[in-house]
Amino acid sequence: MLDLWPYKVGLKERVAAIEKELQAPAAKLAIRAAIGAGRHTIVRRLSASMDLAVIEFPSFDDLDAPLHGLVQLAGHAGTLDTVLDGAAGDPLQKTVAAAQALADAGRAVVVLLPVPRSGNPREADAATRRRIEQMLAALVGVTSLRLAVLATPQTRLRDGFTRTIELAAPMIGAPQIHANELPGEFGTAARALASWMARVNWASTPLEARLQVGLIALGERPEGVALRLEALARSWSSSSNAGPRSRWRCTGSCSRVAPCRSRRCRRCPGSSPAGSRSSPHVSVRR
């Protein structure tokens, strides 16, 4: 349904660049990837070309999430017996021991953090976040360890990383929607969405576009679905604990100010054409 080829080519190039960065001695990378930017795809492609220890934490509302992460780390390091031994030290000491074993073996560690929940976080979320942050600080503190942490922009990461890489989700417009590939009412909905996007110069992420097609097939109007999704995204980003996000002002005729989500106005005719940002937006900070 969606033509994401330019984005996939760009992502392949970014993965190669991340791999090169992660090969450097003592590299500590913070990769902030928006929802839809391909966090899991990045990890799969890195794992295909590097000897990685991949750690994926469960949801922040799971009080056992830090333990899950520690067990995964120890499993890669071969120190699981130490983790299960209650007299062998506290969890942070066990984290450092496992990380040092992996560093000594020349293996890099890649950590996938969960997506924070929208709205007001539960008390369990805060406790879990705090323990995971302590574990990440312990990993960063292992000087010889090569480490990459992938998180959404709403996730707070402490200092200590040698490089921060930011990846935005691709934005697609009407030309990237192939309605003829969908059957029946879904094809009709995709054509309606593409027609509306072309008329108002709107851009969506691939995830949003798929949701839009489904909701339009259920009887919703394209403009109503798009505006509701945008409002939901603004609400979700403003309710996160990551602090204030940067904002942009449209350079077109509307001068609209909005959260820094797509970095361009989706509505103003004076903006760049929808879909022209099919390759991933990337910025790098040292």
Secondary structure by P-SEA (a helix, b strand, c coil): cccaaaaaaaaaaaaaaaaaaaaccbbbbbbbccccccaaaaaaaaaaccccbbbbbccccccaaaaaaaaaaaaaacccccccccccccaaaaaaaaaaaaaaacbbbbbbbcccccccccaaaaaaaaaaaaaaaaaaacccccbbbbbcccccccccccbbbbbbccccccccccccccccaaaaaaaaaaaaaaaacccccaaaaaaaaaaaaacccaaaaaaaaaaaaaaaaaaccccbbbbbbbcccccccccccccccccccccccccccccccccccc
